[in-house]
Amino acid sequence: MKCPFCGDMNSQVIDSRVAETGESIRRRRRCLQCNRRFTTYEMVDIRLPQVIKQNGLREDYSADKVRVSFMRALHKRPVPAERIDAAIERMRQHVLALGEREISSLRVGEMVMEELRHLDKVAYVRFASVYRSFQDLDDFRDVIRDL
């Protein structure tokens, strides 16, 4: 680790401990050249897959975009924010567990629908109607029948 004071590349770890959040390790170091002390943090760098959109473009998986989808479908519905956050986190964990470098936007949309099915049936039908481009009442009847 490069010393922030003298730039030397040799340092010694004096103390290591898990940070308060539990998501990183705090390391206290001492430069072997200038003897000054400094702190570094080590954390996991998790790369979520790229989302392949229907037009072929690729973009980073965005929990914010997923949240917007949930919020539009759940507008004025009695679903607590904690349950929405938990659903978004379940999706993120599922995407990570796939271990893939790329995922289609269609697959992400299906995962949103599955989470909405468990959260709120009305929100599920709202999302499905836009996502699947319903053309008439028969499309709505089919989805409601499947519920």
SERO-4910 file (N, C-alpha, C, O; in steps of 0.05 Angstrom, whole numbers):
BEGIN
 pado doro    nc1    nc2    nc3   cac1   cac2   cac3    cc1    cc2    cc3    oc1    oc2    oc3
  Met    A     17    -24      0      0      0      0     18     25      0     37     27     16
  Lys    A     12     43    -17     28     67    -20     23     86      3     -1     92      9
  Cys    A     44     96     16     41    115     38     31    142     27     42    152      8
  Pro    A     10    153     39     -1    178     30     17    202     37     14    224     27
  Phe    A     37    197     54     55    219     63     81    220     47     88    242     38
  Cys    A     94    197     44    120    198     31    120    183      4    139    185    -12
  Gly    A     98    168     -2     96    154    -27    110    127    -28    109    114    -49
  Asp    A    123    119     -7    136     93     -7    115     70     -8     93     73      2
  Met    A    123     49    -22    104     26    -26    104      5     -4     89    -14     -5
  Asn    A    121      9     16    123    -11     37    110     -1     63    117     19     74
  Ser    A     90    -17     72     76    -10     97     70    -36    112     70    -58    100
  Gln    A     66    -33    137     60    -56    155     32    -52    167     25    -30    176
  Val    A     17    -74    167     -9    -73    180     -6    -76    210      6    -96    219
  Ile    A    -15    -57    225    -12    -57    254    -37    -69    267    -35    -84    286
  Asp    A    -61    -62    256    -86    -72    267   -107    -75    245   -108    -58    227
  Ser    A   -123    -96    247   -145   -100    228   -170   -106    244   -170   -121    264
  Arg    A   -192    -94    236   -218   -100    248   -240    -94    229   -238    -78    211
  Val    A   -262   -108    233   -286   -104    216   -298    -77    223   -301    -70    247
  Ala    A   -304    -62    203   -316    -35    207   -344    -38    219   -355    -60    219
  Glu    A   -355    -16    229   -380    -16    243   -403    -28    226   -420    -42    238
  Thr    A   -404    -23    201   -425    -33    184   -422    -63    178   -441    -76    169
  Gly    A   -398    -74    181   -393   -102    176   -388   -107    146   -384   -130    138
  Glu    A   -387    -86    130   -384    -89    101   -355    -83     92   -350    -84     68
  Ser    A   -338    -77    111   -310    -71    103   -292    -77    126   -300    -82    149
  Ile    A   -266    -78    120   -246    -83    140   -229    -58    143   -219    -47    123
  Arg    A   -225    -48    167   -209    -25    172   -181    -35    180   -178    -51    197
  Arg    A   -161    -24    166   -133    -32    171   -117     -8    179   -117     12    165
  Arg    A   -104    -10    202    -86     11    211    -58      3    201    -50    -19    207
  Arg    A    -44     21    187    -18     15    175      3     34    185     -3     57    194
  Arg    A     28     25    183     51     42    189     70     40    165     77     18    156
  Cys    A     78     63    155     97     64    133    125     56    144    134     66    165
  Leu    A    138     38    130    164     29    139    187     49    132    209     47    142
  Gln    A    180     69    115    200     89    107    199    113    126    219    121    138
  Cys    A    176    125    129    173    150    145    161    145    173    160    164    189
  Asn    A    152    121    178    141    113    204    114    126    211    105    123    234
  Arg    A    102    140    192     76    152    198     54    131    195     57    112    180
  Arg    A     32    136    209      9    117    208    -14    128    192    -19    152    190
  Phe    A    -28    109    179    -52    117    164    -71     93    164    -64     70    171
  Thr    A    -96     99    156   -117     78    156   -127     73    128   -130     91    112
  Thr    A   -131     47    122   -143     40     96   -167     23    102   -170     11    123
  Tyr    A   -185     21     82   -209      5     84   -210    -14     60   -204     -7     38
  Glu    A   -217    -39     66   -219    -60     46   -248    -68     45   -260    -75     65
  Met    A   -259    -68     20   -287    -77     17   -290    -93     -9   -274    -91    -27
  Val    A   -311   -108    -10   -317   -124    -33   -326   -107    -56   -343    -89    -52
  Asp    A   -316   -112    -80   -325    -97   -103   -342   -116   -120   -332   -133   -135
  Ile    A   -368   -114   -117   -387   -131   -130   -396   -118   -156   -406    -95   -155
  Arg    A   -393   -132   -178   -402   -121   -204   -428   -134   -211   -429   -159   -216
  Leu    A   -449   -119   -213   -474   -129   -223   -472   -131   -253   -457   -116   -266
  Pro    A   -488   -148   -265   -486   -152   -294   -496   -128   -310   -510   -111   -300
  Gln    A   -489   -128   -335   -499   -109   -354   -527   -118   -363   -532   -142   -366
  Val    A   -545    -99   -366   -572   -106   -376   -573   -101   -406   -566    -79   -415
  Ile    A   -581   -121   -420   -584   -119   -449   -612   -110   -455   -631   -126   -451
  Lys    A   -616    -86   -465   -642    -76   -471   -653    -88   -497   -638   -100   -512
  Gln    A   -678    -84   -502   -691    -96   -526   -679    -85   -552   -679    -98   -572
  Asn    A   -668    -60   -551   -656    -48   -575   -627    -56   -578   -613    -47   -597
  Gly    A   -617    -74   -560   -589    -84   -562   -569    -68   -546   -546    -77   -542
  Leu    A   -576    -44   -537   -558    -28   -520   -554    -42   -493   -571    -56   -484
  Arg    A   -531    -37   -481   -524    -48   -455   -521    -25   -435   -509     -4   -442
  Glu    A   -530    -30   -411   -526    -10   -390   -523    -25   -363   -531    -48   -361
  Asp    A   -512    -12   -344   -508    -24   -317   -536    -29   -305   -555    -14   -308
  Tyr    A   -537    -52   -290   -561    -58   -274   -565    -35   -254   -546    -27   -241
  Ser    A   -589    -25   -252   -594     -2   -235   -617     -8   -216   -640    -11   -224
  Ala    A   -610     -9   -190   -631    -13   -170   -650     11   -170   -673      8   -163
  Asp    A   -640     35   -177   -657     59   -178   -678     56   -200   -701     64   -195
  Lys    A   -671     45   -223   -691     40   -244   -712     20   -235   -735     22   -241
  Val    A   -702     -1   -222   -721    -21   -211   -740     -8   -191   -764    -14   -191
  Arg    A   -729      9   -174   -745     23   -154   -767     40   -168   -790     40   -159
  Val    A   -760     54   -189   -779     70   -203   -802     53   -214   -825     61   -213
  Ser    A   -795     30   -225   -815     11   -235   -834      3   -212   -859      2   -216
  Phe    A   -823     -4   -189   -839    -12   -166   -857     12   -158   -881      8   -153
  Met    A   -846     35   -156   -861     58   -146   -884     66   -165   -906     73   -156
  Arg    A   -880     63   -191   -901     69   -210   -924     49   -207   -947     56   -207
  Ala    A   -916     24   -206   -937      3   -203   -952      4   -176   -975     -2   -175
  Leu    A   -937     13   -155   -949     13   -128   -960     40   -120   -967     45    -97
  His    A   -962     58   -140   -972     85   -134   -999     84   -120  -1018     72   -130
  Lys    A  -1001     96    -97  -1025     97    -80  -1035     70    -71  -1059     66    -66
  Arg    A  -1016     51    -69  -1023     25    -58  -1012     23    -30   -991     34    -24
  Pro    A  -1026      8    -12  -1018      6     16   -995    -14     21  -1000    -34     35
  Val    A   -972    -10      9   -950    -28     13   -927    -12     28   -918      8     18
  Pro    A   -919    -22     51   -898     -8     66   -871     -7     51   -864    -25     37
  Ala    A   -857     15     56   -831     19     42   -811     -3     49   -795    -11     32
  Glu    A   -813    -15     73   -794    -36     81   -798    -61     63   -779    -74     55
  Arg    A   -823    -66     56   -828    -89     38   -818    -84     10   -809   -103     -3
  Ile    A   -821    -60      1   -811    -53    -26   -780    -55    -26   -769    -67    -44
  Asp    A   -767    -44     -5   -738    -46     -3   -729    -75     -3   -709    -82    -16
  Ala    A   -743    -91     12   -736   -120     14   -739   -133    -13   -722   -150    -21
  Ala    A   -760   -127    -28   -764   -139    -55   -741   -130    -74   -731   -147    -89
  Ile    A   -734   -105    -73   -712    -95    -90   -686   -109    -83   -670   -116   -100
  Glu    A   -681   -113    -57   -657   -126    -48   -657   -156    -57   -636   -166    -64
  Arg    A   -680   -169    -55   -682   -197    -64   -675   -199    -93   -662   -217   -102
  Met    A   -685   -180   -109   -679   -180   -137   -649   -177   -142   -637   -191   -158
  Arg    A   -636   -158   -127   -608   -153   -130   -592   -178   -123   -573   -186   -137
  Gln    A   -600   -191   -102   -586   -216    -93   -590   -238   -114   -572   -253   -120
  His    A   -614   -240   -125   -619   -260   -146   -602   -255   -171   -591   -273   -182
  Val    A   -600   -230   -179   -584   -223   -202   -555   -230   -197   -541   -240   -214
  Leu    A   -545   -224   -173   -518   -231   -166   -514   -261   -166   -493   -271   -175
  Ala    A   -533   -275   -155   -531   -304   -153   -530   -318   -180   -520   -340   -183
  Leu    A   -541   -305   -200   -541   -316   -227   -512   -319   -237   -505   -337   -252
  Gly    A   -495   -301   -228   -466   -302   -235   -461   -296   -264   -440   -303   -274
  Glu    A   -479   -283   -277   -476   -277   -305   -465   -249   -309   -470   -231   -292
  Arg    A   -452   -244   -331   -441   -218   -337   -462   -200   -350   -460   -175   -350
  Glu    A   -482   -213   -363   -503   -199   -376   -530   -212   -370   -532   -236   -366
  Ile    A   -551   -195   -370   -578   -205   -365   -597   -188   -383   -592   -164   -387
  Ser    A   -617   -201   -394   -635   -186   -412   -655   -169   -395   -662   -176   -373
  Ser    A   -663   -147   -407   -682   -130   -393   -709   -145   -390   -724   -140   -371
  Leu    A   -715   -164   -408   -739   -180   -405   -738   -196   -380   -759   -199   -366
  Arg    A   -715   -207   -374   -712   -224   -350   -715   -206   -325   -728   -215   -305
  Val    A   -704   -183   -326   -707   -164   -303   -737   -157   -300   -747   -157   -277
  Gly    A   -750   -152   -322   -779   -145   -320   -795   -168   -309   -814   -163   -293
  Glu    A   -789   -192   -316   -803   -216   -305   -798   -218   -275   -816   -226   -260
  Met    A   -773   -212   -266   -767   -212   -238   -783   -191   -223   -793   -196   -201
  Val    A   -786   -167   -234   -802   -146   -222   -831   -156   -220   -844   -153   -199
  Met    A   -842   -168   -241   -869   -178   -240   -873   -199   -218   -893   -199   -204
  Glu    A   -853   -217   -215   -856   -238   -195   -856   -226   -167   -871   -234   -150
  Glu    A   -839   -206   -162   -839   -193   -136   -865   -178   -131   -876   -178   -109
  Leu    A   -875   -164   -152   -901   -149   -149   -924   -168   -144   -943   -162   -130
  Arg    A   -923   -192   -156   -944   -212   -152   -947   -218   -122   -969   -223   -112
  His    A   -924   -219   -108   -925   -225    -79   -931   -200    -62   -942   -203    -40
  Leu    A   -924   -177    -72   -929   -152    -57   -958   -143    -58   -970   -137    -38
  Asp    A   -968   -140    -83   -994   -128    -86  -1005   -136   -114   -993   -131   -134
  Lys    A  -1028   -149   -114  -1040   -159   -139  -1047   -136   -158  -1044   -139   -182
  Val    A  -1058   -114   -148  -1065    -92   -165  -1040    -80   -179  -1041    -75   -203
  Ala    A  -1018    -77   -164   -993    -67   -175   -983    -86   -196   -972    -78   -217
  Tyr    A   -986   -112   -191   -977   -132   -210   -992   -129   -236   -979   -130   -258
  Val    A  -1018   -126   -235  -1034   -123   -260  -1027    -97   -274  -1025    -96   -298
  Arg    A  -1022    -75   -259  -1014    -50   -271   -988    -53   -286   -986    -46   -309
  Phe    A   -968    -65   -273   -942    -69   -286   -944    -87   -310   -933    -81   -331
  Ala    A   -959   -109   -307   -962   -128   -329   -975   -115   -353   -968   -121   -376
  Ser    A   -994    -97   -348  -1009    -85   -370   -990    -67   -387   -993    -66   -412
  Val    A   -972    -54   -375   -952    -37   -389   -930    -55   -401   -922    -52   -424
  Tyr    A   -919    -72   -384   -896    -88   -391   -903   -107   -415   -887   -110   -433
  Arg    A   -927   -118   -415   -934   -137   -436   -952   -124   -458   -962   -138   -475
  Ser    A   -955    -98   -456   -969    -82   -476   -997    -93   -482  -1003   -101   -504
  Phe    A  -1014    -94   -461  -1041   -104   -464  -1055    -88   -485  -1053    -63   -487
  Gln    A  -1071   -101   -502  -1086    -88   -524  -1116    -86   -518  -1129    -67   -528
  Asp    A  -1126   -104   -502  -1155   -103   -496  -1161   -116   -469  -1143   -125   -455
  Leu    A  -1187   -117   -463  -1195   -128   -437  -1189   -158   -434  -1185   -167   -411
  Asp    A  -1188   -172   -455  -1181   -201   -454  -1154   -205   -442  -1149   -224   -427
  Asp    A  -1135   -187   -448  -1108   -190   -436  -1109   -186   -406  -1096   -201   -391
  Phe    A  -1125   -168   -397  -1129   -164   -368  -1142   -188   -355  -1133   -197   -334
  Arg    A  -1162   -198   -368  -1176   -222   -357  -1157   -246   -355  -1158   -260   -335
  Asp    A  -1140   -250   -374  -1121   -272   -374  -1102   -270   -350  -1097   -289   -336
  Val    A  -1092   -246   -345  -1073   -242   -323  -1088   -245   -296  -1077   -258   -278
  Ile    A  -1111   -234   -294  -1126   -236   -269  -1134   -265   -264  -1134   -274   -241
  Arg    A  -1141   -280   -285  -1148   -308   -282  -1124   -324   -271  -1127   -342   -255
  Asp    A  -1100   -317   -281  -1075   -331   -272  -1068   -325   -243  -1055   -341   -230
  Leu    A  -1078   -303   -233  -1073   -296   -204  -1088   -315   -187  -1086   -313   -162
***
